[in-house]
Amino acid sequence: MTEPLTIFALSSGAPPAGVAVIRISGPHAFAAVESLTARPLPVPRRAALRELREGQIALDTGLVTLFPAPRSATGEDVAELHVHGGRATVAAILAALGRLPGLRAAEPGEFTRRAFEYGRIDLAEAEGLADLLQAETEVQRRAALAVAGGGLSRQVHAWRRELLEASAKIEAAIDFADEDDVIAWPVVERRQSFDALAAAMSLALETPPAERLRDGLRIVVAGPPNAGKSSLINAIVDREIAIVSPVAGTTRDVIEAPIAVRGLPLIFIDTAGLHDSTGDAVERIGIERARGAMAQADIVLWMGDARDRPQRSAVIQVAAKADLGPAVRDGIPVSSLTGQGIAALIDAVIGEAADLLPRADSLAMNERQRRLVEVSRSAMVAAAAEADAVLVAEHLRCARQAIDRLLGGAGLEEMLDALFGRFCIGK
Ligand code: GDP
């Protein structure tokens, strides 16, 4: 195996800043520090003040900390330079590092990828970390932290241990079937244990998917033209000042307003304007899109007649333009003009959202993880229904394989590229 190159990057935010943290990871990390400081290396894990130079040229004075492998962020030798966060300072140090033998600039997510490859973190933790770095709201942050901190991994490892034990027991029962009754695993007993594991997995699958929390809950405002849809979204957005940045994939055909309400990421989607277009063909496309948006909505705010209310769950009926008079209409009376009822409407939305989003500290799984847990759960159900010990062993192997893939393992290159590509450089 060829020795991995030593990588380096600015790991803190974009300069200028008070302090910049430059991270170096790999077999040449300490040699690089030695070359820049021309002094004996500091004691591991203790910050030491050092002058950094490249030959005769002074670069900066900063704190140097060494983290020898394997007890480091990546599992390799890691050095951290805390230097002044000016653009020219950071650029000069990065350039000097680039000229050292065996060093190259890190790619996005490469430090975390190495941490995964050296077994410092597993795949589920890496996924949680990616979400943590992208978290914009408080609930997103807490959910991602629970996963990044290994909460999900611990649960999955516990399942894995149970599966390993069960496999060992069933294999023993097969191998010694003729010889020893003591080793035999009574069918009733083993069924109970498989059912229990399948039930635990089912329970975990009941937690709403992590993506809804990561990407925001989609709340489509729908109704006939002039119902007041755009005005309502503006009124809500004006009231909730904390606008978060738009998520990837936001289309221009429907107007999307992502906002954070009480730590929950919500995206209000306006289907207005779609019906306003003249010309049959265009209008048809517009209506199609509005229908598409409704189909993908997590919650629909319906501003039309209650009799035309979409037949689906999570629909909140809104009685718009309440300031125009006490018309007896179904729904929450709201006026975008006066602000009346907006708070009550937001409360209703939050009420619906609570059931659709994972709770702040719950171990929400993403689609990949859910799929694998489902594979494992089905295999356990099959194992519970199977009388033949050899076939039971096979089902258990399937169940374990899925769990192994959840935590990492071979054959994941594509998925890893996609995952670590989500990180920024220096992470
Ligand atoms: P959309 O086509 O459903 O998006 O409806 P708009 O938001 O564009 O509103 C249509 C018309 O109704 C506009 O003239 C708005 O000024 C008016 N409107 C919207 N909301 C209210 C409201 O709460 N009270 C009153 N009086 N007029 C409203």
Residues whose N, C-alpha, C, O or C-beta is under 5 A from the ligand:
A	BS01	GDP	P224 P225 N226 A227 G228 K229 S230 S231 L232 A272 K321 A322 D323 V334 S335 S336 L337
